């Protein structure tokens, strides 16, 4: 069999040289025709060829691929016959090349023996092929199964993949004892499929190169590599994907596997990334109507806002996250946020965590959320999590101005359960230029109104038997997707979409979602829209003048089912646009963004424009 393939390879090479010396350079576009001769089968092979030919290089490539494809289909003796080409100068109107192929006899399977294959592989791999692939016909003694290279290759790859993921990365398969029987019109081929397992391999440990600050035990658990565990090739491939989700590490090359005797060591070139952040931001905004009526803002045309954000990522080399944020938007409004995430809890693949979130809105109401979550990070499916949360809203009972005097708010408790999912393929967590990121969260539960005033308001607007509405189901959904496209070496395009909604039979102002500001709708005050439904599409162009510094311009279009501070429902189409700059310094990342927004409650003007700027210190 090897001699037969060697002769075929020599024939192809000889033909190409004949073409080169007999044709010379194709000077003009010519018509190409393919025909067969000496075919013993009624059904001729179908080949895909261009109708016209422009150059000799195209002819060489086409000829080689054409014969190779026929060989792969079982026509082992197929060859191109020598041919003559009409004059191809510009004065000749006949520009035509005819390729004549001598097909010869096609090869068909007589038998493929698999007796030497281990029973475990027969049950898990070969049995599947016998149900749906070419082996199914062979098992029924069908003599009309062509010997196709892709069929053999597919079977061998399936066997090797199974072996690699079950402790035998050195496994090999071959065809031996090959026999060719020639009849008047056909070739019949039989062979024995052999398998050599090689040594049984187990994982040992990681070898970390670079300056990454990470505990080896933690990283092994995170990458699902335990000492003594059966070697799995998929685990090695997934390691690179999982490492991309860790913002404090960066692969500085490709992972490599080193085999020593019967043990496998995964070598990872890891570079430390400054991911912990301290962000202190101040901003100046025009006084809102509520701020103007406050005695603390008299004599000033601007309102000073502030924010302190501390985000510790991997502080002890074990992947933990500790976050704290305080923000003051208006004189009597503030937020407090705390988050703790603990990966590989008790040396398992699970991540647990908790969130505390406090919001005080002027003198009207306050919101407290307590949340516990558990998640499982997967290289193939991303991070899948489950959580439970208790959300309580409370009226403060302090009324200081006419705008908030009749705001319908309520005391309620919303205990809900949900599922979350996040997945990303970004090439860089902080400065991505290509890839995508998606975060989705959905939850449902029962909401109970706990005060008599809220119940009386529901009774006034519902039927007399409204007691059942004091406790009702509620659904909450949030998703965000970012797509990055690398336009060229220096610029990229970011497309962003966000969707949020909350559904319940009775919704009060302090139970609604709040959007606006730097995170989701630039050009407006932070959390300026109280919404039950919200959608946004945005595009942002970035021009990188340094590796971690860029200029940007953006435009955003949103649609909201919003509520005024008196809880009057209306539909709005807020639009925003702006530009900015972000550049790296020795102490961190400085950003400056100028944005203008337009909505039913805010006209486009320089007075209403917003400036977002600050310095994110990374360490």
C-alpha positions as CSV (number, residue, x, y, z in Angstrom):
1,X,0.0,0.0,0.0
2,X,2.8,2.4,0.8
3,X,4.4,1.7,-2.6
4,X,1.1,2.6,-4.3
5,X,0.9,6.0,-2.5
6,X,4.5,6.7,-3.3
7,X,3.9,6.1,-7.0
8,X,0.9,8.4,-6.9
9,X,2.9,11.2,-5.2
10,X,5.6,10.9,-7.9
11,X,2.9,11.1,-10.7
12,X,1.5,14.3,-9.2
13,X,5.0,15.9,-9.0
14,X,5.8,14.8,-12.5
15,X,2.6,16.3,-13.9
16,X,3.2,19.6,-12.2
17,X,6.6,19.9,-13.8
18,X,5.1,19.0,-17.2
19,X,2.6,21.8,-16.8
20,X,5.2,24.3,-15.8
21,X,7.4,23.6,-18.8
22,X,4.7,23.1,-21.4
23,X,2.4,25.9,-20.5
24,X,4.7,28.7,-19.4
25,X,2.9,31.8,-18.1
26,X,-0.9,32.1,-18.6
27,X,-1.1,35.6,-20.0
28,X,-4.8,36.0,-20.0
29,X,-8.0,34.7,-18.5
30,X,-9.0,31.3,-19.9
31,X,-11.9,28.9,-19.6
32,X,-11.4,25.7,-17.6
33,X,-13.1,22.4,-18.3
34,X,-12.7,19.0,-16.5
35,X,-13.7,15.6,-18.0
36,X,-13.2,12.0,-17.0
37,X,-12.1,8.9,-18.8
38,X,-11.5,5.3,-17.9
39,X,-14.2,5.3,-15.2
40,X,-15.6,2.0,-14.0
41,X,-18.4,3.5,-11.8
42,X,-21.7,4.8,-13.0
43,X,-21.7,7.7,-10.6
44,X,-18.9,10.1,-11.4
45,X,-17.3,12.2,-8.6
46,X,-18.4,15.8,-8.3
47,X,-15.6,18.3,-8.2
48,X,-15.7,22.1,-7.6
49,X,-13.6,24.1,-10.0
50,X,-13.6,27.8,-11.1
51,X,-15.0,28.5,-14.5
52,X,-12.1,30.7,-15.5
53,X,-8.4,30.6,-14.8
54,X,-6.1,33.7,-14.6
55,X,-2.6,32.5,-13.8
56,X,-0.3,29.5,-13.8
57,X,-0.2,29.5,-10.0
58,X,-3.9,29.0,-9.9
59,X,-3.6,26.1,-12.3
60,X,-0.8,24.4,-10.2
61,X,-2.9,24.8,-7.0
62,X,-6.1,23.5,-8.7
63,X,-4.4,20.5,-10.2
64,X,-2.8,19.4,-6.9
65,X,-6.1,19.8,-4.9
66,X,-8.2,18.1,-7.6
67,X,-6.1,14.9,-7.6
68,X,-5.7,14.9,-3.8
69,X,-9.5,15.2,-3.3
70,X,-10.0,12.2,-5.7
71,X,-7.5,10.1,-3.8
72,X,-9.3,11.0,-0.6
73,X,-12.5,9.7,-2.2
74,X,-11.0,6.3,-2.9
75,X,-9.7,6.9,-6.5
76,X,-6.1,6.0,-5.6
77,X,-5.0,5.7,-9.2
78,X,-6.5,8.9,-10.5
79,X,-4.2,11.0,-12.6
80,X,-4.2,13.9,-15.0
81,X,-3.3,13.1,-18.6
82,X,-0.9,15.3,-20.5
83,X,-2.6,18.0,-22.5
84,X,-1.9,20.7,-25.0
85,X,-2.9,24.3,-24.6
86,X,-4.0,26.6,-27.4
87,X,-2.1,29.8,-27.9
88,X,-3.0,32.2,-25.2
89,X,-1.7,35.4,-26.7
90,X,-4.1,38.3,-26.9
91,X,-4.7,37.9,-30.6
92,X,-6.2,34.4,-30.1
93,X,-9.9,34.4,-29.3
94,X,-9.8,30.7,-28.1
95,X,-8.7,30.7,-24.5
96,X,-9.6,27.2,-23.1
97,X,-7.9,24.5,-21.0
98,X,-9.3,21.0,-20.8
99,X,-8.2,18.8,-17.9
100,X,-8.7,15.1,-18.7
101,X,-8.6,12.9,-15.6
102,X,-8.0,9.1,-15.8
103,X,-10.0,8.0,-12.8
104,X,-9.1,4.3,-12.7
105,X,-10.6,1.9,-10.3
106,X,-12.2,3.1,-7.0
107,X,-11.3,1.5,-3.7
108,X,-14.0,0.0,-1.5
109,X,-13.9,-1.5,2.0
110,X,-13.8,-5.3,2.3
111,X,-13.1,-5.3,6.0
112,X,-11.7,-3.2,8.9
113,X,-10.6,-5.3,11.8
114,X,-10.8,-3.8,15.3
115,X,-10.0,-6.9,17.4
116,X,-6.9,-5.3,18.9
117,X,-8.8,-2.2,20.2
118,X,-9.5,-2.3,24.0
119,X,-13.0,-3.1,24.9
120,X,-13.4,0.2,26.8
121,X,-12.7,2.2,23.6
122,X,-15.0,-0.2,21.6
123,X,-17.9,0.6,23.9
124,X,-17.3,4.4,24.1
125,X,-16.0,5.2,20.6
126,X,-16.4,2.5,18.0
127,X,-19.9,1.6,19.0
128,X,-21.0,5.1,18.1
129,X,-19.5,4.8,14.7
130,X,-21.2,1.5,14.1
131,X,-24.5,3.2,14.8
132,X,-24.3,6.2,12.4
133,X,-21.1,6.2,10.4
134,X,-19.3,4.2,7.7
135,X,-18.8,1.3,10.1
136,X,-22.5,0.9,10.2
137,X,-22.5,-0.2,6.6
138,X,-19.5,-2.3,7.0
139,X,-21.1,-4.2,9.9
140,X,-23.9,-5.1,7.5
141,X,-21.4,-6.5,5.0
142,X,-22.1,-3.7,2.5
143,X,-19.6,-3.9,-0.3
144,X,-20.3,-0.4,-1.7
145,X,-18.6,1.7,1.0
146,X,-15.7,3.8,-0.6
147,X,-12.4,4.0,1.3
148,X,-12.4,7.7,2.2
149,X,-9.4,9.3,4.0
150,X,-11.7,11.5,6.1
151,X,-13.6,8.5,7.4
152,X,-10.4,6.8,8.7
153,X,-9.0,10.1,10.1
154,X,-12.3,10.8,11.9
155,X,-12.3,7.4,13.6
156,X,-8.6,7.6,14.6
157,X,-9.1,11.1,16.0
158,X,-12.0,10.0,18.1
159,X,-10.0,7.1,19.6
160,X,-7.1,9.4,20.4
161,X,-9.3,12.0,21.9
162,X,-10.9,9.5,24.2
163,X,-7.4,8.1,25.2
164,X,-6.0,11.6,25.8
165,X,-8.9,12.4,28.2
166,X,-8.5,9.2,30.1
167,X,-4.8,9.1,31.0
168,X,-3.1,8.1,27.8
169,X,-1.8,11.2,26.0
170,X,0.8,9.0,24.2
171,X,-1.7,6.7,22.5
172,X,-1.2,5.9,18.8
173,X,-3.4,4.3,16.2
174,X,-2.3,2.8,12.8
175,X,-3.5,0.7,10.0
176,X,-1.5,-2.5,9.3
177,X,-1.8,-5.8,7.6
178,X,-3.3,-3.9,4.7
179,X,-4.5,-6.0,1.7
180,X,-5.7,-4.8,-1.7
181,X,-7.7,-7.2,-3.9
182,X,-8.2,-6.0,-7.5
183,X,-11.2,-7.1,-9.5
184,X,-12.2,-6.2,-13.1
185,X,-13.8,-2.9,-12.1
186,X,-12.8,-2.2,-8.4
187,X,-10.2,-2.3,-5.7
188,X,-11.2,-3.9,-2.4
189,X,-9.2,-2.9,0.7
190,X,-8.9,-4.6,4.1
191,X,-6.8,-3.6,7.1
192,X,-6.4,-4.0,10.8
193,X,-6.8,-1.0,13.1
194,X,-4.2,-1.2,15.8
195,X,-3.9,0.8,19.1
196,X,-0.9,1.4,21.3
197,X,-1.8,3.0,24.6
198,X,1.6,4.2,25.8
199,X,2.2,4.9,29.5
200,X,-0.7,5.7,31.9
201,X,-0.2,9.4,32.9
202,X,-1.5,11.3,36.0
203,X,-1.3,14.9,36.9
204,X,1.4,16.0,39.4
205,X,1.5,19.8,39.8
206,X,1.9,23.2,38.2
207,X,5.2,24.9,37.3
208,X,4.6,28.7,37.4
209,X,7.0,30.9,35.5
210,X,6.9,34.7,36.0
211,X,6.1,37.2,38.7
212,X,2.5,36.2,39.4
213,X,1.4,36.4,43.0
214,X,-0.7,33.3,43.3
215,X,-0.9,30.3,45.6
216,X,-0.2,27.1,43.7
217,X,-2.7,25.0,45.6
218,X,-5.5,27.5,44.9
219,X,-4.6,27.7,41.2
220,X,-4.5,23.9,40.8
221,X,-8.0,23.7,42.3
222,X,-9.3,26.5,40.1
223,X,-8.0,24.8,37.0
224,X,-9.3,21.4,38.1
225,X,-5.9,19.9,38.3
226,X,-5.3,17.7,41.4
227,X,-2.2,15.7,42.1
228,X,-2.8,12.1,41.2
229,X,-5.8,12.9,39.0
230,X,-6.0,11.0,35.7
231,X,-4.5,13.1,32.9
232,X,-7.1,14.8,30.7
233,X,-6.2,16.8,27.6
234,X,-9.4,18.9,27.9
235,X,-8.3,20.1,31.3
236,X,-5.1,21.5,29.8
237,X,-7.0,23.2,27.0
238,X,-9.5,24.7,29.4
239,X,-6.8,26.0,31.6
240,X,-6.0,28.8,29.2
241,X,-9.7,29.8,29.0
242,X,-10.1,29.8,32.8
243,X,-7.0,31.9,33.2
244,X,-8.5,34.6,31.0
245,X,-11.3,35.1,33.5
246,X,-8.8,35.9,36.3
247,X,-8.1,39.7,36.1
248,X,-5.0,39.5,38.3
249,X,-3.1,37.1,36.0
250,X,-2.1,37.2,32.4
251,X,-0.7,34.4,30.2
252,X,2.7,35.5,28.9
253,X,2.8,32.6,26.4
254,X,1.2,29.3,25.8
255,X,0.8,26.6,28.5
256,X,3.1,23.6,28.0
257,X,2.8,20.1,29.4
258,X,6.0,18.3,30.5
259,X,5.9,14.5,31.0
260,X,8.3,13.0,33.5
261,X,8.0,9.2,33.7
262,X,4.3,8.7,34.4
263,X,3.5,12.2,35.7
264,X,2.4,15.4,33.8
265,X,3.4,18.9,34.9
266,X,1.6,21.9,33.5
267,X,4.0,24.8,32.9
268,X,2.3,28.2,33.0
269,X,4.1,31.5,32.1
270,X,2.1,33.9,34.2
271,X,2.5,37.6,34.6
272,X,1.1,39.6,37.5
273,X,-1.5,42.2,36.6
274,X,-2.2,45.2,38.8
275,X,-6.0,44.6,39.4
276,X,-6.8,46.0,42.8
277,X,-8.2,49.5,42.6
278,X,-8.7,52.6,44.6
279,X,-10.9,55.2,43.0
280,X,-11.6,58.6,44.5
281,X,-13.7,60.8,42.2
282,X,-15.2,64.3,42.6
283,X,-17.5,65.9,40.1
284,X,-19.5,69.1,39.6
285,X,-23.1,69.0,38.5
286,X,-25.7,71.7,38.1
287,X,-28.0,72.0,41.0
288,X,-31.2,70.0,40.7
289,X,-34.5,71.4,41.8
290,X,-34.4,69.4,45.0
291,X,-30.8,70.5,45.7
292,X,-31.7,74.2,45.0
293,X,-34.4,74.1,47.7
294,X,-31.9,72.6,50.3
295,X,-30.5,75.1,52.7
296,X,-27.1,73.4,52.4
297,X,-26.7,74.4,48.8
298,X,-27.7,78.1,49.0
299,X,-25.2,80.5,47.4
300,X,-23.8,77.9,45.1
301,X,-24.5,77.1,41.4
302,X,-22.7,73.8,41.4
303,X,-23.2,70.6,43.5
304,X,-20.1,68.7,44.7
305,X,-20.4,64.9,44.5
306,X,-18.0,62.3,45.7
307,X,-17.2,58.6,45.6
308,X,-14.7,56.3,47.3
309,X,-14.2,52.9,45.8
310,X,-11.8,50.2,47.1
311,X,-11.6,46.9,45.2
312,X,-9.1,44.4,46.5
313,X,-8.6,41.5,44.0
314,X,-6.5,38.5,45.0
315,X,-5.1,40.3,48.1
316,X,-3.7,37.1,49.6
317,X,-2.8,35.2,46.4
318,X,-5.9,33.0,46.7
319,X,-8.3,34.8,44.2
320,X,-10.5,36.4,46.8
321,X,-12.3,39.7,46.1
322,X,-13.1,42.3,48.8
323,X,-14.9,45.4,47.5
324,X,-16.2,48.5,49.2
325,X,-17.8,51.6,47.7
326,X,-19.3,54.8,49.2
327,X,-21.0,57.4,47.0
328,X,-22.8,60.6,47.7
329,X,-24.8,62.0,44.8
330,X,-27.0,64.6,46.5
331,X,-26.7,66.3,49.9
332,X,-29.2,63.8,51.5
333,X,-28.5,60.8,49.3
334,X,-25.8,58.2,49.6
335,X,-25.0,54.6,48.9
336,X,-22.9,52.0,50.6
337,X,-21.8,48.8,48.9
338,X,-19.7,45.9,50.2
339,X,-18.9,42.6,48.4
340,X,-16.9,39.5,49.4
341,X,-16.2,36.6,47.0
342,X,-14.4,33.4,48.1
343,X,-13.4,31.0,45.2
344,X,-12.5,27.3,45.8
345,X,-14.5,27.2,49.0
346,X,-13.1,24.3,51.1
347,X,-10.9,23.2,48.2
348,X,-13.9,22.6,46.0
349,X,-14.6,24.2,42.6
350,X,-17.4,26.3,44.1
351,X,-17.3,30.0,44.8
352,X,-19.3,31.6,47.6
353,X,-19.9,35.2,48.5
354,X,-22.1,37.8,49.9
355,X,-23.2,41.4,49.0
356,X,-24.5,44.2,51.2
357,X,-26.0,47.2,49.4
358,X,-27.6,50.3,51.1
359,X,-29.2,53.2,49.3
360,X,-30.7,56.3,50.8
361,X,-32.7,58.5,48.4
362,X,-32.9,62.1,49.7
363,X,-35.3,62.2,52.7
364,X,-37.8,59.9,51.0
365,X,-36.8,56.3,51.4
366,X,-34.0,53.8,51.9
367,X,-33.2,50.4,50.4
368,X,-31.2,47.6,52.0
369,X,-30.2,44.4,50.0
370,X,-28.5,41.4,51.6
371,X,-27.4,38.7,49.2
372,X,-25.7,35.3,49.4
373,X,-24.4,33.5,46.3
374,X,-22.8,30.3,45.1
375,X,-21.2,29.9,41.7
376,X,-19.3,27.4,39.6
377,X,-16.8,28.7,37.0
378,X,-16.5,26.6,33.9
379,X,-14.2,27.1,30.9
380,X,-16.8,25.9,28.4
381,X,-20.0,27.5,29.8
382,X,-18.6,30.5,31.8
383,X,-19.6,31.1,35.4
384,X,-23.0,29.9,36.5
385,X,-24.3,31.0,39.8
386,X,-27.3,30.8,42.1
387,X,-28.2,33.3,44.7
388,X,-30.8,34.3,47.3
389,X,-31.5,37.9,48.3
390,X,-33.6,39.9,50.8
391,X,-34.5,43.4,49.6
392,X,-36.3,45.7,52.1
393,X,-37.5,49.2,51.3
394,X,-38.5,51.6,54.0
395,X,-40.0,55.1,54.0
396,X,-37.9,57.5,56.1
397,X,-41.0,59.5,57.0
398,X,-39.2,62.9,56.7
399,X,-40.9,65.2,54.1
400,X,-39.0,68.5,53.4
401,X,-40.2,69.7,50.0
402,X,-43.3,69.7,47.8
403,X,-41.8,67.5,45.1
404,X,-41.5,64.5,47.5
405,X,-44.5,65.2,49.7
406,X,-46.8,63.0,47.7
407,X,-44.4,60.4,46.4
408,X,-46.0,57.0,46.6
409,X,-43.5,54.8,48.4
410,X,-43.9,51.7,50.4
411,X,-42.5,49.5,53.1
412,X,-41.9,46.1,51.5
413,X,-39.9,42.9,51.8
414,X,-38.8,41.0,48.6
415,X,-37.3,37.7,49.2
416,X,-36.2,36.2,45.9
417,X,-34.1,33.5,44.4
418,X,-32.2,33.6,41.1
419,X,-29.7,32.4,38.7
420,X,-26.8,34.3,37.1
421,X,-24.4,33.6,34.2
422,X,-21.3,35.4,32.9
423,X,-19.1,34.5,30.0
424,X,-16.3,36.4,28.2
425,X,-13.8,35.9,25.4
426,X,-12.1,39.2,25.8
427,X,-8.4,39.4,24.9
428,X,-7.8,41.8,27.9
429,X,-10.1,42.3,30.9
430,X,-9.3,46.0,31.3
431,X,-8.4,47.1,27.8
432,X,-10.2,44.8,25.4
433,X,-9.9,45.2,21.7
434,X,-11.7,42.0,20.5
435,X,-14.0,39.4,22.0
436,X,-17.3,39.7,23.9
437,X,-18.6,39.7,27.4
438,X,-22.2,38.8,28.6
439,X,-23.7,39.0,32.1
440,X,-27.2,37.9,32.8
441,X,-29.2,37.6,36.0
442,X,-32.8,36.6,36.5
443,X,-34.7,36.2,39.8
444,X,-38.2,35.7,41.1
445,X,-39.8,35.6,44.5
446,X,-42.6,36.9,46.7
447,X,-43.0,40.5,47.7
448,X,-44.9,41.5,50.9
449,X,-46.1,45.0,51.8
450,X,-45.5,45.4,55.5
451,X,-47.1,48.7,56.5
452,X,-50.7,49.8,56.7
453,X,-50.3,52.9,54.5
454,X,-49.0,50.8,51.5
455,X,-51.9,48.4,51.9
456,X,-54.4,51.2,52.0
457,X,-53.0,52.6,48.8
458,X,-53.4,49.2,47.1
459,X,-56.9,48.8,48.4
460,X,-57.8,52.2,47.0
461,X,-56.7,51.3,43.5
462,X,-57.8,47.6,43.4
463,X,-61.0,45.8,44.1
464,X,-62.4,45.5,47.6
465,X,-60.9,42.0,47.9
466,X,-57.3,43.3,47.4
467,X,-55.9,41.5,50.5
468,X,-54.4,38.9,48.1
469,X,-52.4,41.7,46.5
470,X,-50.5,42.5,49.7
471,X,-48.3,39.5,48.9
472,X,-47.6,39.0,45.2
473,X,-44.9,37.4,43.0
474,X,-42.2,39.6,41.4
475,X,-39.8,39.0,38.5
476,X,-36.5,40.8,37.9
477,X,-34.2,40.5,34.9
478,X,-30.9,42.2,34.0
479,X,-28.5,41.5,31.2
480,X,-25.6,43.3,29.6
481,X,-23.5,42.4,26.5
482,X,-20.4,44.1,25.2
483,X,-18.8,43.2,21.8
484,X,-15.4,44.5,20.8
485,X,-14.2,44.5,17.2
486,X,-10.6,45.3,16.3
487,X,-10.9,47.7,13.5
488,X,-7.1,48.0,12.9
489,X,-3.9,48.1,14.9
490,X,-4.7,51.3,16.7
491,X,-8.5,51.3,17.0
492,X,-11.4,49.2,18.1
493,X,-15.2,49.4,18.2
494,X,-17.3,48.6,21.2
495,X,-21.0,47.7,20.8
496,X,-23.0,47.6,24.0
497,X,-26.6,46.5,24.8
498,X,-28.3,46.5,28.2
499,X,-31.8,45.3,29.1
500,X,-33.4,45.5,32.6
501,X,-37.0,45.1,33.8
502,X,-39.0,44.4,36.9
503,X,-42.5,43.0,36.8
504,X,-45.1,42.9,39.6
505,X,-48.7,43.7,40.1
506,X,-48.0,46.6,42.4
507,X,-44.8,48.7,42.0
508,X,-44.0,51.7,44.1
509,X,-41.3,54.3,43.4
510,X,-38.7,53.0,45.8
511,X,-39.0,49.5,44.3
512,X,-38.0,50.5,40.8
513,X,-34.7,50.1,39.0
514,X,-32.5,53.2,38.7
515,X,-30.4,54.0,35.7
516,X,-28.3,56.9,34.6
517,X,-24.7,58.1,34.9
518,X,-21.3,56.7,34.0
519,X,-22.2,53.0,34.2
520,X,-25.2,52.8,32.0
521,X,-26.4,56.2,30.5
522,X,-23.8,58.9,30.3
523,X,-24.9,62.5,29.9
524,X,-27.4,62.2,32.8
525,X,-27.2,62.4,36.6
526,X,-26.4,59.1,38.3
527,X,-29.6,57.1,39.0
528,X,-31.8,59.8,37.6
529,X,-34.3,57.5,36.0
530,X,-36.7,55.4,38.1
531,X,-37.7,52.6,35.6
532,X,-39.6,49.4,35.5
533,X,-38.3,48.6,31.9
534,X,-35.1,49.8,30.3
535,X,-33.2,49.0,27.1
536,X,-30.0,50.6,25.7
537,X,-27.9,50.3,22.5
538,X,-24.6,52.0,22.4
539,X,-21.5,52.3,20.2
540,X,-18.1,53.5,21.2
541,X,-15.0,54.0,19.1
542,X,-11.6,53.9,20.7
543,X,-8.3,55.1,19.3
544,X,-5.3,53.7,21.2
545,X,-2.3,56.0,21.1
546,X,-0.6,53.8,23.7
547,X,-1.1,50.2,24.8
548,X,-3.3,51.3,27.8
549,X,-4.3,54.8,26.7
550,X,-7.0,55.8,24.2
551,X,-9.3,58.5,22.9
552,X,-13.0,57.7,22.6
553,X,-16.3,58.9,21.2
554,X,-19.6,57.3,21.8
555,X,-23.4,57.5,21.2
556,X,-26.1,55.8,23.2
557,X,-29.9,55.4,22.6
558,X,-32.2,54.1,25.3
559,X,-35.8,53.4,25.7
560,X,-37.4,53.5,29.2
561,X,-40.7,53.0,30.9
562,X,-39.9,55.6,33.5
563,X,-41.5,57.1,36.6
564,X,-41.3,60.7,37.8
565,X,-40.6,61.5,41.4
566,X,-44.4,61.6,41.8
567,X,-44.6,58.2,40.3
568,X,-46.2,59.4,37.1
569,X,-45.6,56.8,34.4
570,X,-44.3,57.8,31.0
571,X,-42.3,56.5,28.1
572,X,-39.0,58.2,27.1
573,X,-36.2,57.8,24.6
574,X,-33.1,59.2,26.2
575,X,-30.2,59.9,23.9
576,X,-26.6,60.7,24.8
577,X,-23.3,61.3,23.0
578,X,-19.9,62.5,24.0
579,X,-16.2,62.0,23.9
580,X,-13.3,61.4,26.4
581,X,-9.9,60.2,27.1
582,X,-8.4,57.5,29.3
583,X,-4.7,57.1,29.8
584,X,-2.3,55.2,32.1
585,X,-0.1,56.9,34.6
586,X,2.4,55.6,37.1
587,X,-0.3,55.6,39.8
588,X,-3.3,54.3,37.8
589,X,-5.8,55.1,35.1
590,X,-7.0,58.7,34.6
591,X,-10.3,59.2,32.7
592,X,-12.2,62.3,31.5
593,X,-15.5,62.0,29.7
594,X,-17.7,64.9,28.5
595,X,-21.3,63.9,27.7
596,X,-24.6,65.5,26.7
597,X,-28.0,63.9,27.1
598,X,-31.5,64.6,25.8
599,X,-34.8,63.3,27.2
600,X,-38.2,64.6,28.1
601,X,-36.9,65.9,31.4
602,X,-33.6,67.2,30.1
603,X,-32.9,69.3,27.1
604,X,-29.6,69.4,25.2
605,X,-27.5,72.3,26.5
606,X,-24.1,73.1,27.8
607,X,-25.6,73.8,31.2
608,X,-27.0,70.3,31.4
609,X,-23.9,68.5,30.1
610,X,-22.1,66.2,32.4
611,X,-18.4,65.7,33.1
612,X,-17.2,62.4,34.5
613,X,-13.6,62.2,35.5
614,X,-11.4,60.6,38.1
615,X,-8.2,58.6,38.8
616,X,-8.4,54.8,39.3
617,X,-5.3,53.8,41.3
618,X,-4.2,50.3,40.5
619,X,-1.9,48.2,42.7
